[in-house]
Amino acid sequence: MSAIPPAANRTPESATAVVKFHASLNVSDLARSVEFYTALFGTKPVKVYADYVKFEVDVPPLVLSLKPKRACVGGPLNHLGLRVVTVEQLRAIQERLKAVGAQMGQQDDVKCCYAHQTKIWVTDPDQTMWEVYVLHDDVPNWGEKDKKLKLLVPPFKALGLWGSIRRGWNNKFGRKASAADGAASIAEHAEPVTAPAPVSADACTSVAAK
């Protein structure tokens, strides 16, 4: 298993002053993926946890998140997104999507993914999940995992029943970090956090066959 170098675990203030495209990927080997995307973009991640890594790329303007889960069920794409600067920009996008009949869910002042955000979830005609959000601040933990309705209902509204069932299957059998990993951040360790072991192709095949 490879070690991931520590990060500041803070979003640079200058990064939130512009609109950025956002993508979140499921990865089978977090350390190797960090190494790859560091080389691809020429910049190190700004947040590194055992269960979550975030890059803030200036050129092109991109927020890239990596999550250690199997990429075989539902593909490697977790969701796409757009981070806007103000809530007013968010509401304008929300109104445009309403006008075309898009399925949406709304979350105001929610804490998740090590951040305090206001956001909407929406799916395109092919059920690709999009997150449009404003970043208010960083937080030192994953967020409001105890408030499951607050976190799960808006994405459920965006996905619909069958989309939620498919995504639930992926989450059920996807690779997840251990509880010990989830409780600890890079900043709380003297040594770099060790990434989860890669998911083998055989493991993906066995899940798909169920």
C-alpha positions as CSV (number, residue, x, y, z in Angstrom):
1,M,0.0,0.0,0.0
2,S,1.2,3.5,-0.8
3,A,1.3,6.5,1.4
4,I,-0.4,9.8,0.4
5,P,1.5,13.0,1.3
6,P,-0.1,15.3,3.8
7,A,-2.1,18.4,2.7
8,A,-3.2,21.6,4.4
9,N,-6.8,20.4,4.2
10,R,-8.0,23.9,3.5
11,T,-9.5,25.4,0.3
12,P,-7.5,28.4,-0.8
13,E,-9.5,31.6,-0.5
14,S,-8.6,32.6,-4.1
15,A,-10.0,29.4,-5.4
16,T,-13.6,30.3,-4.5
17,A,-13.6,33.6,-6.3
18,V,-14.3,32.0,-9.7
19,V,-16.8,29.5,-11.1
20,K,-15.2,26.1,-11.4
21,F,-16.2,22.8,-13.0
22,H,-16.4,19.9,-10.5
23,A,-16.0,16.2,-11.0
24,S,-16.1,13.4,-8.4
25,L,-14.6,10.0,-9.3
26,N,-14.7,6.6,-7.6
27,V,-11.2,5.2,-7.5
28,S,-9.9,1.7,-6.5
29,D,-6.5,2.9,-5.4
30,L,-6.5,6.3,-3.8
31,A,-2.7,6.8,-3.5
32,R,-2.1,5.8,-7.2
33,S,-4.9,8.2,-8.3
34,V,-3.5,11.0,-6.3
35,E,-0.1,10.4,-7.9
36,F,-1.7,10.3,-11.4
37,Y,-3.7,13.5,-11.0
38,T,-0.9,15.4,-9.4
39,A,1.2,14.6,-12.4
40,L,-1.6,15.4,-14.8
41,F,-2.5,18.8,-13.4
42,G,0.9,19.7,-12.0
43,T,-0.5,20.6,-8.6
44,K,-0.9,18.8,-5.3
45,P,-4.3,18.2,-3.6
46,V,-5.5,20.7,-1.1
47,K,-7.4,18.1,1.0
48,V,-6.2,14.6,1.8
49,Y,-8.2,12.3,4.0
50,A,-8.3,8.5,4.1
51,D,-11.8,8.5,2.5
52,Y,-11.6,11.7,0.4
53,V,-9.1,13.8,-1.6
54,K,-9.7,17.1,-3.3
55,F,-7.8,19.0,-6.0
56,E,-8.2,22.7,-6.7
57,V,-6.9,23.2,-10.3
58,D,-6.5,26.7,-11.7
59,V,-5.9,25.8,-15.3
60,P,-8.4,24.5,-16.3
61,P,-10.7,25.8,-13.5
62,L,-11.6,22.4,-11.9
63,V,-12.5,21.0,-8.5
64,L,-11.7,17.3,-8.6
65,S,-12.7,14.9,-5.8
66,L,-11.6,11.3,-5.4
67,K,-13.4,8.7,-3.4
68,P,-12.1,5.2,-2.6
69,K,-14.9,3.0,-3.9
70,R,-15.2,0.3,-6.5
71,A,-15.4,1.7,-10.0
72,C,-17.0,-1.4,-11.5
73,V,-20.7,-0.9,-10.6
74,G,-22.0,2.2,-12.2
75,G,-18.6,3.2,-13.6
76,P,-15.9,5.4,-12.1
77,L,-18.0,8.6,-12.2
78,N,-19.6,9.5,-8.9
79,H,-21.0,12.8,-10.0
80,L,-20.2,16.0,-11.9
81,G,-20.7,19.5,-10.6
82,L,-20.3,23.2,-10.8
83,R,-19.1,25.3,-7.9
84,V,-20.4,28.9,-8.2
85,V,-19.4,31.9,-6.2
86,T,-22.7,33.2,-4.7
87,V,-26.1,31.8,-3.7
88,E,-27.7,34.1,-6.2
89,Q,-25.8,32.4,-9.0
90,L,-26.9,29.1,-7.6
91,R,-30.6,30.2,-7.5
92,A,-30.4,31.5,-11.1
93,I,-29.2,28.1,-12.3
94,Q,-31.9,26.4,-10.2
95,E,-34.6,28.5,-11.9
96,R,-33.3,27.7,-15.4
97,L,-33.4,24.0,-14.6
98,K,-36.9,24.2,-13.2
99,A,-38.0,25.8,-16.4
100,V,-37.0,22.8,-18.4
101,G,-38.5,20.3,-15.9
102,A,-35.3,18.9,-14.4
103,Q,-35.6,16.7,-11.4
104,M,-33.9,18.4,-8.4
105,G,-33.2,18.3,-4.7
106,Q,-32.0,21.2,-2.6
107,Q,-29.7,21.4,0.4
108,D,-29.2,24.6,2.3
109,D,-26.4,25.1,4.9
110,V,-25.4,21.5,4.8
111,K,-22.2,20.0,6.1
112,C,-20.7,17.2,4.0
113,C,-17.5,16.2,2.2
114,Y,-15.5,18.2,4.8
115,A,-17.2,21.4,3.8
116,H,-20.2,23.7,4.7
117,Q,-22.2,24.2,1.5
118,T,-25.5,25.3,0.0
119,K,-26.3,23.2,-3.1
120,I,-28.8,21.5,-5.5
121,W,-28.6,18.0,-6.9
122,V,-30.0,17.4,-10.4
123,T,-29.8,14.7,-13.0
124,D,-29.5,15.1,-16.8
125,P,-31.8,13.1,-19.2
126,D,-29.4,10.1,-19.0
127,Q,-29.4,10.1,-15.2
128,T,-25.9,11.6,-14.8
129,M,-25.9,13.3,-11.3
130,W,-24.8,16.9,-11.1
131,E,-24.1,18.9,-8.0
132,V,-24.2,22.8,-8.2
133,Y,-23.0,24.4,-5.0
134,V,-21.6,27.3,-3.1
135,L,-18.7,26.7,-0.7
136,H,-19.2,28.6,2.6
137,D,-16.3,27.2,4.5
138,D,-14.2,24.1,5.2
139,V,-15.0,21.8,8.1
140,P,-12.6,19.3,9.8
141,N,-14.9,16.3,9.5
142,W,-17.1,14.6,6.9
143,G,-20.2,16.4,8.1
144,E,-23.7,15.6,9.2
145,K,-23.7,11.8,8.7
146,D,-26.2,11.5,11.6
147,K,-28.7,13.6,9.7
148,K,-29.4,11.0,7.0
149,L,-32.7,12.5,5.7
150,K,-31.1,15.9,5.3
151,L,-28.2,14.4,3.3
152,L,-30.1,11.7,1.3
153,V,-33.5,13.1,0.4
154,P,-32.3,15.8,-2.0
155,P,-30.1,13.4,-4.2
156,F,-33.0,10.9,-4.1
157,K,-35.3,13.6,-5.5
158,A,-32.8,14.2,-8.3
159,L,-32.3,10.6,-9.1
160,G,-35.9,9.3,-8.8
161,L,-36.8,5.8,-7.5
162,W,-34.9,3.6,-10.0
163,G,-31.9,5.8,-10.2
164,S,-31.7,5.7,-6.4
165,I,-31.9,1.9,-6.4
166,R,-29.1,1.6,-8.9
167,R,-26.9,4.1,-7.0
168,G,-27.7,2.4,-3.7
169,W,-26.5,-0.9,-5.1
170,N,-23.2,0.8,-6.1
171,N,-22.8,2.3,-2.6
172,K,-23.7,-1.0,-1.0
173,F,-21.0,-3.0,-2.7
174,G,-18.5,-0.2,-3.5
175,R,-15.3,0.0,-1.6
176,K,-15.6,2.1,1.6
177,A,-13.0,3.3,4.0
178,S,-13.0,1.8,7.5
179,A,-14.6,3.6,10.5
180,A,-11.1,4.2,11.9
181,D,-10.1,5.9,8.6
182,G,-13.2,8.1,8.7
183,A,-12.5,9.3,12.2
184,A,-9.0,10.6,11.4
185,S,-7.7,13.3,9.2
186,I,-4.2,13.8,7.8
187,A,-3.7,16.8,10.2
188,E,-4.2,14.5,13.2
189,H,-1.4,12.1,12.1
190,A,2.3,12.5,12.5
191,E,2.7,10.1,9.5
192,P,0.9,10.2,6.2
193,V,-2.3,8.2,6.0
194,T,-2.0,4.9,4.3
195,A,-4.5,4.6,1.4
196,P,-6.9,1.7,1.2
197,A,-5.7,-1.4,-0.8
198,P,-6.5,-1.5,-4.5
199,V,-9.7,-3.3,-5.5
200,S,-8.9,-6.3,-7.6
201,A,-10.6,-7.0,-11.0
202,D,-11.8,-10.3,-9.5
203,A,-13.7,-8.4,-6.8
204,C,-15.4,-6.3,-9.3
205,T,-16.4,-9.4,-11.4
206,S,-17.8,-11.2,-8.3
207,V,-20.0,-8.2,-7.4
208,A,-21.3,-7.7,-10.9
209,A,-22.2,-11.4,-11.0
210,K,-24.5,-11.1,-8.0
